[in-house]
Amino acid sequence: MNAPARIPATIVTGFLGAGKTTLIRNLIAQAKGRRIAILVNEFGDMGFDGSLLADCGDSDCKPDTIVELANGCICCTVADEFLPTMEALLARDPAPDHIVIETSGLALPQPLVRAFSWPSVKHRVTVDGVVTVVDAEAVAAGRFAPDPEATKAALAADPAIDHDDPIEELFEDQLRCADLVVVSKSDLVSEATLLEAEAIIRREARPGTGMMRSAGGNLSPEVLLGLSSASEADMTGRESHHDLEGEEHDHDDFTSFVIAPTAAASLDALRARIATTLAIPGVLRIKGRAPVTGRAVPAVIQAVGARVESWFAPEAGTAGLVVIGLRDMDRAAIEAALGG
């Protein structure tokens, strides 16, 4: 008797604010009856990305809860319980047709890929592919791309060297593990900027890695799913800096905390607060919900770099802003800027 086919799993990784959630929401919208399980692996104290995903069909997507979305998809958020959550998904009848995992913007994809070799899942699931989403403008500006030759030379000269910038190191590691790189927000930059971003990506990614441009996460499931990479079976060339240096990876370089801000006088005033906070050294991302005077529901905030997105969602949600950044960022200054 032939063993049942393993369920394909796609890992979607990428830096903070690159467009991972937008890409996955588009996947859900185009599921067309396919049972896609969506796992959101959070970094931070509040799981706002999970609730944003659930906006497309179900507002009850809470941490560590598996819920059915209206179109037959499955959605849940996981923190430190990845393997038990996978086992719970595999125990469902019927099991998912495909599993899509959105990693935290501060996560290395390599340990997650290796987790698919664990005995409890390796005979049931395979990594169909690692999709790394990058922001075209940010990459072209060089904010997440160091000199690759200098980095390689430094690693060769001293295996114990500490990278000067953990953000750039993380960017390299996410590209190195990719089977497909999605260059997001391509409609917001010039062709010259896109070509510059793609040249940087090619220098960092493994030879032969696919690359696609995306505007508004508009790639179909046929492009993102079905890569058949079996990534867990071949980690050669995918190693992270920590792998090469013989170190264990953790989030020691980064931290996050939640602030309950006072009500802003208007949405514009709230956006100004967020922009001021993003300019504080070490702040990488702000996400969540914040109250606005005269409005029944708080505003949803997604902010990274110099970009601040805000809107009012139909449901109230939990008010609070997650601030993610480098460990030495000035919390007192951040709280003052946000009115916490």
C-alpha positions in Angstrom: 0.0 0.0 0.0 1.4 3.4 -1.0 2.0 6.0 1.7 -0.3 9.0 1.5 1.2 12.1 -0.2 2.7 14.6 2.1 0.9 17.9 2.6 2.9 20.8 1.0 3.7 23.7 3.2 4.9 27.2 2.1 6.9 29.4 4.5 6.4 33.1 3.8 9.2 35.2 5.3 10.5 38.7 4.9 11.5 41.8 6.8 9.1 43.9 8.9 6.5 45.6 6.7 7.6 43.9 3.5 4.1 42.9 2.6 3.8 39.3 3.8 0.3 39.7 5.3 -1.0 41.4 2.2 0.3 38.5 0.1 -1.3 35.9 2.3 -4.7 37.7 2.4 -4.6 37.7 -1.4 -4.0 33.9 -1.3 -7.0 33.4 1.0 -9.2 35.5 -1.3 -8.2 33.2 -4.2 -8.4 29.9 -2.4 -11.3 28.7 -4.7 -12.3 25.9 -2.3 -8.8 24.7 -1.6 -8.4 24.1 2.1 -5.4 26.3 3.0 -4.3 26.4 6.6 -2.8 29.8 7.5 -0.4 29.9 10.5 0.9 33.3 11.7 4.0 33.1 13.8 4.2 36.3 15.8 7.0 38.3 17.4 5.7 40.7 20.0 3.2 40.7 22.8 0.0 41.1 20.8 -1.0 39.1 17.7 -2.4 41.9 15.5 -1.2 40.3 12.2 -3.4 37.3 13.0 -6.5 39.5 13.5 -5.7 41.4 10.3 -5.6 38.1 8.4 -8.9 37.1 9.8 -10.6 40.3 8.5 -11.1 38.4 5.2 -13.5 36.0 6.7 -13.5 35.6 10.5 -12.8 38.1 13.3 -12.2 35.3 15.8 -8.6 34.4 14.9 -7.1 34.5 18.3 -3.6 33.3 19.4 -3.3 29.5 19.7 -6.8 29.1 18.3 -7.6 27.3 15.0 -10.6 28.7 13.3 -12.5 28.1 10.0 -12.6 31.1 7.7 -15.7 31.6 5.6 -14.2 30.4 2.4 -13.0 27.0 3.8 -9.5 28.2 4.8 -8.1 27.6 8.3 -6.4 30.4 10.3 -4.5 30.4 13.5 -1.7 32.2 15.3 1.2 30.4 17.0 4.0 31.6 19.2 6.1 28.9 20.8 3.8 26.0 20.0 4.6 25.4 16.3 4.8 21.6 16.4 1.7 21.0 18.6 -0.2 23.3 16.3 1.0 21.4 13.2 0.0 18.1 14.8 -3.5 19.5 15.6 -3.8 20.6 11.9 -2.7 17.2 10.7 -5.3 15.5 13.0 -8.2 17.3 11.3 -10.5 15.4 9.0 -10.2 16.4 6.3 -6.6 17.6 6.6 -5.6 20.8 4.9 -4.7 20.7 1.2 -1.8 23.2 1.8 -0.3 24.9 4.8 1.0 28.5 4.6 3.1 29.8 7.5 3.8 33.5 7.9 6.9 34.0 10.0 7.6 37.0 12.1 9.5 39.8 10.4 12.3 39.1 12.9 12.5 35.4 12.4 15.1 33.3 10.7 13.4 30.8 8.3 16.1 28.2 8.6 15.0 26.8 12.0 11.4 26.6 10.9 12.4 24.6 7.7 14.4 22.2 9.9 11.4 21.7 12.1 9.7 19.8 9.2 12.3 17.0 9.7 10.9 16.3 13.2 9.5 12.7 13.5 6.0 13.9 14.2 5.6 15.8 11.0 8.3 14.7 8.5 6.2 11.8 7.0 3.1 14.0 6.7 4.3 17.4 5.5 7.0 18.7 3.2 8.2 22.3 2.6 6.9 23.1 -0.8 8.9 26.3 -0.8 10.3 29.3 1.1 8.9 32.6 -0.2 10.8 35.7 0.9 9.0 39.0 0.5 11.1 42.1 0.2 10.2 45.8 -0.1 11.6 47.1 -3.5 12.2 50.6 -2.3 13.9 49.6 0.9 16.2 47.1 -0.8 17.2 49.5 -3.5 18.0 52.2 -0.9 20.4 49.7 0.7 18.8 49.8 4.1 18.9 46.0 4.4 21.8 45.1 2.1 25.5 45.2 3.2 28.5 44.7 0.9 28.2 40.9 0.3 31.9 40.4 -0.6 33.0 42.2 2.6 30.7 40.1 4.7 32.0 36.9 3.2 35.6 38.0 3.6 35.0 38.9 7.3 33.3 35.5 8.0 36.1 33.6 6.3 38.7 35.6 8.3 37.0 35.2 11.7 34.3 32.5 12.2 33.3 34.2 15.5 32.8 37.7 14.1 29.7 39.6 15.2 27.9 41.2 12.3 27.8 45.0 12.6 24.1 45.3 11.9 21.6 42.5 13.0 19.0 43.9 10.6 21.2 43.5 7.5 22.3 40.1 8.7 18.7 39.0 9.1 17.9 40.3 5.6 20.7 38.2 4.1 19.6 35.1 5.9 16.0 35.4 4.7 17.2 35.8 1.1 19.6 32.9 1.4 16.9 30.5 2.4 14.4 31.5 -0.3 13.2 29.3 -3.2 11.2 32.3 -4.5 11.7 36.0 -3.8 8.7 38.3 -4.2 9.7 42.0 -4.8 6.7 43.7 -3.3 5.3 47.2 -3.9 6.8 47.2 -7.4 4.1 49.7 -8.5 5.4 52.3 -6.1 8.9 52.7 -7.5 10.6 53.3 -10.9 11.9 50.7 -13.2 15.4 51.8 -12.3 14.8 51.3 -8.6 13.3 47.8 -9.3 16.4 46.8 -11.3 18.7 48.0 -8.5 16.7 46.0 -5.9 16.8 42.9 -8.1 20.5 43.2 -8.6 21.0 43.3 -4.8 18.7 40.3 -4.3 20.6 38.3 -6.9 23.9 39.0 -5.1 22.5 37.6 -1.8 20.2 34.8 -2.9 21.3 31.3 -3.9 22.0 30.8 -7.6 18.8 29.8 -9.4 16.4 31.4 -6.9 13.2 32.5 -8.6 12.1 36.2 -8.5 8.7 37.8 -9.1 7.5 41.4 -8.9 4.3 42.1 -7.0 2.0 45.1 -6.6 -0.5 44.9 -3.7 0.3 41.2 -3.1 -1.4 40.3 -6.4 0.3 37.0 -7.1 -2.0 34.0 -7.7 -1.8 30.7 -5.7 -0.5 29.0 -8.9 2.6 31.2 -8.7 3.3 30.9 -5.0 2.2 27.3 -4.3 3.4 24.2 -6.0 7.2 24.9 -6.1 7.9 21.3 -4.9 11.2 22.3 -3.4 11.3 19.8 -0.5 13.5 22.5 1.2 13.9 20.5 4.5 15.7 17.8 2.6 18.4 20.1 1.2 19.7 22.9 3.5 23.0 23.3 1.6 23.5 26.9 0.8 20.6 28.0 2.9 22.6 28.4 6.1 22.1 31.5 8.2 25.0 33.5 9.7 24.4 31.8 13.0 24.7 28.4 11.3 28.0 29.4 9.7 29.3 30.8 13.0 28.1 27.7 15.0 25.8 29.8 17.1 22.2 29.3 18.2 19.8 32.0 16.9 17.5 33.9 19.2 15.9 37.3 19.3 18.5 38.8 21.7 19.2 41.7 19.3 15.5 42.7 19.2 12.8 43.4 21.7 9.1 44.5 21.7 6.7 46.0 24.2 3.1 47.1 24.2 1.9 50.7 24.8 -1.7 51.8 25.6 -1.6 55.3 24.1 -3.9 58.1 25.0 -6.5 59.2 22.5 -5.2 61.3 19.6 -7.2 64.3 18.5 -7.5 63.1 15.0 -6.2 60.4 12.6 -3.7 62.9 11.2 -2.5 63.6 14.8 -2.1 59.9 15.4 -0.1 59.4 12.2 2.1 62.3 13.2 2.8 60.6 16.6 3.6 57.4 14.9 6.0 59.1 12.4 7.8 60.9 15.3 8.2 57.6 17.1 9.6 55.8 14.0 12.3 58.4 13.9 13.6 57.4 17.3 16.9 55.4 16.9 16.3 51.6 17.1 12.5 51.6 16.4 11.8 49.3 13.5 8.0 48.8 13.5 4.8 49.9 15.2 1.6 48.0 14.7 -1.8 47.6 16.5 -4.7 49.8 17.3 -4.9 53.3 18.9 -7.9 55.4 20.1 -9.0 58.6 18.2 -11.2 61.1 19.9 -14.8 61.0 18.6 -14.4 57.6 16.9 -16.2 54.5 18.3 -13.4 52.1 17.2 -9.6 52.5 17.4 -7.6 53.1 14.3 -5.5 50.2 12.9 -1.8 51.1 12.5 0.8 49.4 10.5 4.1 51.4 10.3 7.6 50.6 9.3 10.5 52.7 8.1 9.0 56.0 6.9 5.7 54.4 5.9 2.6 54.8 8.2 -0.6 53.1 7.2 -3.8 53.7 9.1 -7.5 52.9 8.8 -10.6 52.2 10.8 -11.7 48.6 10.8 -15.4 47.6 11.3 -14.7 45.7 14.6 -13.3 47.4 17.7 -10.4 45.1 18.4 -8.0 45.5 21.3 -6.4 48.9 21.7 -2.7 48.9 22.1 0.4 49.5 20.0 3.3 47.0 19.7 6.7 48.6 19.3 9.4 46.4 17.8 13.0 47.4 17.6 16.6 47.0 18.7 17.1 46.1 22.3 18.7 49.5 23.2 15.9 51.7 21.9 14.8 54.4 24.3 11.5 53.2 25.8 10.9 56.3 27.8 11.2 58.5 24.6 8.9 56.1 22.7 6.2 56.2 25.4 6.4 60.0 25.5 6.1 60.3 21.7 3.1 57.9 21.6 1.4 59.5 24.6 1.5 56.2 26.5 
